[in-house]
Amino acid sequence: MFDVRCQKLISEFGLRSLLNELDISKKKLTVAQAMAIAIYEAYQGAQRVSPNPLVGCVILDSHGQFLSKGHHEVYGQAHAEINALKGLDKEQLQDATMIVTLEPCAHVGKTGSCALQIKDLPVKRVIYGLVDPFHLVAGKGAQILRDSGKEAIVYADYVGMDNNGQESRLLNQQLEILAENFLKNSRAQKPFVALKWAQSLDGKMALKNYQSQWITGELSRTYAHYLRSIYDGLIVGSGTILQDNPKLNIRLENFSKESKLVIIDPEATVYKTFESLELSRYHKKENIFFIVDAKSASSAAVFDFSAQAPGAFKNILFLNRGTSGFFSMQDIYQFCFERGMKSLLVEGGPSLIHQCLKQNAFDRIYAFVAPILMGNGLGYTDELPITSMNQKMQFTALEKIELGDDLLVTGLNWTYCYPIG
Ligand SMILES: NC(=O)c1ccc[n+]([C@@H]2O[C@H](COP(=O)([O-])OP(=O)(O)OC[C@H]3O[C@@H](n4cnc5c(N)ncnc54)[C@H](OP(=O)(O)O)[C@@H]3O)[C@@H](O)[C@H]2O)c1
């Protein structure tokens, strides 16, 4: 599936025609073109590699001609470099250059060390996009390669030698975006959080009678299922579940994955009525996580329910609402992170999206905008405390695509705390 985050990369590097040509010829590529293909290639693993990073690799022969590409396909299985090397013999690899989006791993984990495998091959040079941020690994993969007499150069240093300013800025930004989940996890020990919503041109997510199906068209809704498939956990508010009775599963052709589902359920209403909801048919209890007001912990109804239910829910976080009357989203994210959810997709509705924006508790947005007006409906920004244009919320690294009649806009939180080019 096409990932909107690499839209600019595809157009700037003419990747569609380049990739078509590569099927038929040994085309000579610049390092920048090879890195662009490696990034694009890495996204092919987006649905299956978490909690590992997305990684892609392109190999050029001694004349700079394309030899092969590969990506990390499935968590626990071969890394990108090893997939790209498949089927190549030592003669083809003589003085070859490997271009890989992340430093080859030094350690032996679920698979062998890539750096140790590359060091015994006649490859001349490895150019890698990012230094592995994990402090026990950072620089060690490159060192193994250098110790074996190979050149191992981080892309930013390489473009320092062979500079094409705008092109290298775009690629450095794209490398960070490609690894955004992994970098957030490693640098901040927090999950990467994306907000997703559908809205009308006048910024409404539902009508006041809670009807909202459907705001966007079929292509947008299919893309929303792709988004579900690339995040570890989904967060929804109780309002959406009680109004819509959704399935919240992933419905994509030839793909199956059971998401973890986090339900913000202050009064434990979803919890208490779970068996009567569609959710109960599509999700295992062990994959459901409730966030409940601590006051409800003492409510007899909640205790009775969990005592009676065979295989009762075990994943419940009781939180205090604080003076604002709302849970801290960061507390919820931390709870999720500790339970293996390294990336989260917040699916609304309007109250929940509003809270995430107001608390500035998100890294990326996906806004699906439909060419309709919904009048006096439910918005998600009405109570944001913005009184001066200096306080406007902004986004960076923006990408836009048309999905039928709709427009999908995605971008990073302007206050995202890491260098993004
Ligand atoms: N267009 C879209 O993309 C989209 C997506 C999903 C749903 N919807 C529509 O939205 C409508 C439902 O709207 P809604 O606003 O009621 O749904 P919601 O945001 O899913 O749920 C609201 C509930 O979540 C609670 N909540 C959210 N964040 C909280 C926090 N930080 N702390 C404590 N409680 C928190 C609210 O508590 P309080 O009651 O205390 O505020 C409320 O109980 C439905 O019609 C649905 O179809 C639209």
The ligand as a Tripos MOL2 file, in Angstrom:
@<TRIPOS>MOLECULE
LIG
   48    52     1     0     0
SMALL
NO_CHARGES

@<TRIPOS>ATOM
      1 N1        -15.2420   12.2430   11.8720 N.am      1 LIG1
      2 C1        -14.4960   11.4060   12.5340 C.2       1 LIG1
      3 O1        -13.3240   11.1830   12.2220 O.2       1 LIG1
      4 C2        -15.0660   10.6880   13.7290 C.ar      1 LIG1
      5 C3        -14.2900    9.7340   14.3840 C.ar      1 LIG1
      6 C4        -14.8100    9.1160   15.5050 C.ar      1 LIG1
      7 C5        -16.0870    9.4360   15.9130 C.ar      1 LIG1
      8 N2        -16.8160   10.3500   15.2520 N.ar      1 LIG1
      9 C6        -18.1680   10.7020   15.6920 C.3       1 LIG1
     10 O2        -18.0540   11.3820   16.9230 O.3       1 LIG1
     11 C7        -19.2590   11.2290   17.6460 C.3       1 LIG1
     12 C8        -18.9390   10.9760   19.0920 C.3       1 LIG1
     13 O3        -18.3100   12.1060   19.6030 O.3       1 LIG1
     14 P1        -17.7100   12.1820   21.0680 P.3       1 LIG1
     15 O4        -16.9570   13.4520   21.1750 O.co2     1 LIG1
     16 O5        -18.7590   11.8610   22.0380 O.co2     1 LIG1
     17 O6        -16.7480   10.9290   21.0250 O.3       1 LIG1
     18 P2        -15.3530   10.5210   21.6800 P.3       1 LIG1
     19 O7        -14.3700   11.6170   21.6020 O.co2     1 LIG1
     20 O8        -15.0190    9.2300   21.0250 O.co2     1 LIG1
     21 O9        -15.6890   10.1800   23.1640 O.3       1 LIG1
     22 C9        -15.9550   11.1230   24.0890 C.3       1 LIG1
     23 C10       -15.7950   10.4670   25.4370 C.3       1 LIG1
     24 O10       -14.4140   10.2750   25.6920 O.3       1 LIG1
     25 C11       -14.1110   10.9230   26.8960 C.3       1 LIG1
     26 N3        -12.7530   11.4520   26.7940 N.ar      1 LIG1
     27 C12       -12.0310   11.7340   25.6960 C.ar      1 LIG1
     28 N4        -10.8190   12.1760   26.0490 N.ar      1 LIG1
     29 C13       -10.7930   12.2000   27.3920 C.ar      1 LIG1
     30 C14        -9.8290   12.5670   28.3620 C.ar      1 LIG1
     31 N5         -8.6240   13.0270   28.0080 N.pl3     1 LIG1
     32 N6        -10.1510   12.4650   29.6800 N.ar      1 LIG1
     33 C15       -11.3720   12.0110   30.0480 C.ar      1 LIG1
     34 N7        -12.3150   11.6370   29.1870 N.ar      1 LIG1
     35 C16       -12.0420   11.7370   27.8790 C.ar      1 LIG1
     36 C17       -15.1810   11.9820   27.0820 C.3       1 LIG1
     37 O11       -15.3550   12.2830   28.3720 O.3       1 LIG1
     38 P3        -16.3260   13.4750   28.8270 P.3       1 LIG1
     39 O12       -17.7060   12.9750   28.6280 O.co2     1 LIG1
     40 O13       -15.9760   13.6530   30.2490 O.co2     1 LIG1
     41 O14       -15.9750   14.6440   27.9550 O.co2     1 LIG1
     42 C18       -16.3790   11.2540   26.5160 C.3       1 LIG1
     43 O15       -16.8780   10.3660   27.4960 O.3       1 LIG1
     44 C19       -20.0120   10.1100   16.9710 C.3       1 LIG1
     45 O16       -21.0910   10.6450   16.2550 O.3       1 LIG1
     46 C20       -19.0230    9.5240   16.0000 C.3       1 LIG1
     47 O17       -19.6380    9.0280   14.8510 O.3       1 LIG1
     48 C21       -16.3430   10.9950   14.1650 C.ar      1 LIG1
@<TRIPOS>BOND
     1     1     2 1
     2     2     3 2
     3     2     4 1
     4     4     5 ar
     5     4    48 ar
     6     5     6 ar
     7     6     7 ar
     8     7     8 ar
     9     8     9 1
    10     8    48 ar
    11     9    10 1
    12     9    46 1
    13    10    11 1
    14    11    12 1
    15    11    44 1
    16    12    13 1
    17    13    14 1
    18    14    15 2
    19    14    16 1
    20    14    17 1
    21    17    18 1
    22    18    19 2
    23    18    20 1
    24    18    21 1
    25    21    22 1
    26    22    23 1
    27    23    24 1
    28    23    42 1
    29    24    25 1
    30    25    26 1
    31    25    36 1
    32    26    27 ar
    33    26    35 ar
    34    27    28 ar
    35    28    29 ar
    36    29    30 ar
    37    29    35 ar
    38    30    31 1
    39    30    32 ar
    40    32    33 ar
    41    33    34 ar
    42    34    35 ar
    43    36    37 1
    44    36    42 1
    45    37    38 1
    46    38    39 2
    47    38    40 1
    48    38    41 1
    49    42    43 1
    50    44    45 1
    51    44    46 1
    52    46    47 1
@<TRIPOS>SUBSTRUCTURE
     1 LIG1         1 GROUP 0 **** ****
